[in-house]
Amino acid sequence: MMRPTKILQIATVLASTLLWSASAQAADDTVLSVTTSDTKVAYTLEDLRVLPVTVIETSTIWTEGPQRFTGVSLHDFMTEQGIAEGTIRATAINDYSVEIPMSDATQGGPIIAYERNGEEMSRRGKGPLWIVYPYDSDPKFQTETYFSRSIWQLDRLTVE
């Protein structure tokens, strides 16, 4: 028969393990971290889905035929953050990063896409997040400058 102190020790270890597992699970749900000079905010996919939804139908140089991208416009996202100026450094899971001028964060500009053709994007499918410009809406978006800002596997935004 186990002593009560031994049972209490086992229960404490089990409870600690469960709490650690729950917090690790919550941390794993973060798909986007946003850092400014004074804040750092973590977003889950669900957090992004409650923001105003923008849909872009466009072709890309990385996919075949027109695609339907769903996400939050960069303009609405920055407005939600209370950010109106600075430079956005967008960084991917593999630490690749690009600079996006705040002037791109306009109505009719890029979105932070979390779906392509109605499906969440896997890492292999350029997800979970991809900055997509409405390439077909204006020839200016069909240049190397905008293609280079179209970062996929996005997981961090830093406003400098």
Secondary structure, DSSP 4 states (H G I P E B T S, - for coil): ---HHHHHHHHHHHHHHHHHHHHHHHHHTEEEEEE-SS-EEEEEHHHHHTSPPEEEEE--SSSSS-EEEEEEEHHHHHHHHT--SSEEEEEETTS-EEEEEGGG-STTS-EEEEEETTEEPPTTTT-S-EEE--GGG-GGGSSHHHHHH--BSEEEEEE-
